[in-house]
Amino acid sequence: MSWRYAARAQALKADKPEPPAFAWSCGDDGELCLELAGVAVRMRPSGALWLEARRWLVAGDLHLEKGSSYGVRGQLLPPYDTRATLEKLTAEVAATEPEAVILLGDTFHDRQAVERLDGEDRLRLEWLAHGRTLVWVTGNHDPQAPAGLPGVSRGSVEVDGLVLRHEPEAGPRSGEISGHLHPCARVLGRSGAVRTRAFLTDGSRMILPAFGAYAGGLNCRDAAFDRLWSGPVLAGALGRDRVHAVGWGSLVPD
């Protein structure tokens, strides 16, 4: 470890919090499992959340057609982010066979994104509603239901004491599952630092990582996450094929 990383790690020891007071375990398929406000949930390596009792698959911040939105403004990016994101999502649906798919807002990057969808990508979105409930939770990028696509639009969804919404509300909120902030974890190691998307939870509420291929990430030590937690925080850092449990004291700023 370089002297700069060592110095940073030493500085963070002073405010290292207590370990999480809630229990978690490793599940099948690389999942990280715990009870959120008394409800069993599974954090999946894809960045989706599985609500076990309901058989609901929850994903947030797909930001479909972000690449094409940049192209419209003259900033050319490979326009394949929608296809990559939907391939990952359809693979999750095939693997879990959910009763419902809940998309937690900012599913589309802008209000014209649906109009720019490729025909095959539109068919993938329509397939999500075949034989199951598809819920579009509205977000700041997509405040209205996507025109011409199946499913139901909601500002939030409440079930079993949980509230699923796009943007986390200020202050501790028991049972809240949200997205919006695109949390990322940065962890120091012997050969340097690793930065990856991550779930964040205090056992009472949870913030999901962004699911979209082109969605950015905000370091979980950023001030935007301050005052959201009621206790010590655990990060579920996404690895290639598993979710890694990382305590708050092991996370460092960018």
Protein Blocks (a to p, Z undefined) as FASTA:
>chain_A
ZZklmmmmmmmmmmoccddfbdcdddeehiacddeehiacdddfkopacdfklopacdeh
klgoklmmmmmnopacdfklmmmmmmmmmmmmmmnopabdcdeejkbfbfklmmmpcfkl
mmmmmmmmgopacdddddfklmcccehiacdddfbdceehiacdfbdcehjdehiacehj
opacddddfkbccdddddddehlaccdddfbfklccddfkbmklgokagbdcddddddfk
bccdddfklpccZZ
